[in-house]
């Protein structure tokens, strides 16, 4: 284990040094404000924006905008309701799915993608998709959810461990630079 300690966020560090360490989004937001960088977007965008600013490079996220929100489904949904372009996983949809699938329904990654990309399909198609994807292995967890990825891996490797053991291992893991952490 290296004897390196996580550095303080400071304007003089390089973008690569920033990326070597685990930072909470809240830490990155405070630092971004301190150096005059936009805090918009998720943790990956924020990290990229700060790293570019530290290296004197242009904002890599400039010009990326969300699609304008289209008409969203409201109440009185039926299995024949067609999903419009740009539909979000809304509370109205959650209510519909709980009524047609049951209390086990969750907007997991599979369902969010189906709704987001399902323009022209019906809610009956979405219900069928829910049942068809239940036997799939758990989806990969995105890099921005590093704690969740660590937790899943930890529980697979240590099935009888306690939460306090998990949290102690997480604190040790995140205290290391990225290039010194064990690989999944």
HUNOR-V405493 format. One record per residue. N is the residue number from 0. RES is the residue in one small letter. PSI is psi in whole degrees, -180 to 180 (999 if undefined). OMEGA is omega in whole degrees, -180 to 180 (none if undefined). Layout:
BEGIN
N|RES|PSI|OMEGA ; N|RES|PSI|OMEGA
END
This chain:
BEGIN
0|x|130|179 ; 1|x|154|179 ; 2|x|9|-180 ; 3|x|141|174 ; 4|x|148|180 ; 5|x|129|-179 ; 6|x|166|172 ; 7|x|147|173 ; 8|x|125|-179 ; 9|x|154|-176 ; 10|x|-26|-177 ; 11|x|-6|-179 ; 12|x|162|179 ; 13|x|163|177 ; 14|x|-38|179 ; 15|x|-36|177 ; 16|x|-41|177 ; 17|x|-46|-177 ; 18|x|-16|180 ; 19|x|-21|-171 ; 20|x|158|176 ; 21|x|129|178 ; 22|x|140|171 ; 23|x|150|178 ; 24|x|-39|-179 ; 25|x|-37|176 ; 26|x|-42|-180 ; 27|x|-38|179 ; 28|x|-47|180 ; 29|x|-45|-179 ; 30|x|-43|180 ; 31|x|-43|178 ; 32|x|-41|-180 ; 33|x|-35|-177 ; 34|x|7|175 ; 35|x|33|180 ; 36|x|143|179 ; 37|x|140|179 ; 38|x|11|-177 ; 39|x|156|174 ; 40|x|-178|-179 ; 41|x|178|-177 ; 42|x|-42|179 ; 43|x|-42|178 ; 44|x|-43|-180 ; 45|x|-44|178 ; 46|x|-45|180 ; 47|x|-41|-179 ; 48|x|-44|180 ; 49|x|-45|-180 ; 50|x|-42|178 ; 51|x|-42|179 ; 52|x|-41|179 ; 53|x|-34|180 ; 54|x|2|180 ; 55|x|24|-179 ; 56|x|161|177 ; 57|x|158|180 ; 58|x|116|-178 ; 59|x|-14|-179 ; 60|x|-1|-179 ; 61|x|137|179 ; 62|x|-7|176 ; 63|x|118|-180 ; 64|x|154|176 ; 65|x|150|174 ; 66|x|144|177 ; 67|x|143|180 ; 68|x|131|178 ; 69|x|-176|177 ; 70|x|133|-179 ; 71|x|149|178 ; 72|x|142|179 ; 73|x|-134|-178 ; 74|x|-177|177 ; 75|x|49|179 ; 76|x|143|177 ; 77|x|167|176 ; 78|x|-24|-180 ; 79|x|-2|179 ; 80|x|131|-180 ; 81|x|136|-180 ; 82|x|123|179 ; 83|x|163|177 ; 84|x|137|177 ; 85|x|13|-179 ; 86|x|138|176 ; 87|x|164|176 ; 88|x|88|-171 ; 89|x|171|177 ; 90|x|-36|177 ; 91|x|-42|177 ; 92|x|-41|178 ; 93|x|-45|179 ; 94|x|-44|178 ; 95|x|-50|-176 ; 96|x|-38|177 ; 97|x|-38|179 ; 98|x|-33|-176 ; 99|x|-19|-179 ; 100|x|-39|-178 ; 101|x|178|-175 ; 102|x|-11|178 ; 103|x|-10|-177 ; 104|x|137|174 ; 105|x|147|172 ; 106|x|83|175 ; 107|x|-179|-178 ; 108|x|-39|180 ; 109|x|-46|-178 ; 110|x|-39|178 ; 111|x|-42|179 ; 112|x|-40|180 ; 113|x|-44|-180 ; 114|x|-46|-179 ; 115|x|-41|-175 ; 116|x|10|-171 ; 117|x|21|-179 ; 118|x|129|179 ; 119|x|-16|177 ; 120|x|167|-179 ; 121|x|168|176 ; 122|x|-27|174 ; 123|x|-39|176 ; 124|x|-39|180 ; 125|x|-40|178 ; 126|x|-45|178 ; 127|x|-40|178 ; 128|x|-41|178 ; 129|x|-52|-177 ; 130|x|-35|-179 ; 131|x|-25|-176 ; 132|x|3|-178 ; 133|x|-26|-178 ; 134|x|-2|179 ; 135|x|153|176 ; 136|x|158|179 ; 137|x|138|-180 ; 138|x|154|174 ; 139|x|145|179 ; 140|x|130|-178 ; 141|x|151|-177 ; 142|x|-28|-178 ; 143|x|-12|180 ; 144|x|57|-173 ; 145|x|-39|178 ; 146|x|-42|180 ; 147|x|-42|178 ; 148|x|-43|179 ; 149|x|-44|-179 ; 150|x|-46|179 ; 151|x|-47|-179 ; 152|x|-42|-179 ; 153|x|-46|-178 ; 154|x|-32|176 ; 155|x|-40|-179 ; 156|x|-25|-176 ; 157|x|69|-173 ; 158|x|-24|-179 ; 159|x|15|-177 ; 160|x|162|179 ; 161|x|166|178 ; 162|x|-40|-180 ; 163|x|-35|175 ; 164|x|-42|177 ; 165|x|-49|-177 ; 166|x|-36|177 ; 167|x|-42|178 ; 168|x|-39|179 ; 169|x|-45|179 ; 170|x|-41|179 ; 171|x|-45|-180 ; 172|x|-49|-176 ; 173|x|-14|178 ; 174|x|-10|-180 ; 175|x|151|173 ; 176|x|154|-175 ; 177|x|-36|-177 ; 178|x|-4|178 ; 179|x|-1|-180 ; 180|x|148|176 ; 181|x|144|180 ; 182|x|145|179 ; 183|x|999|none
END
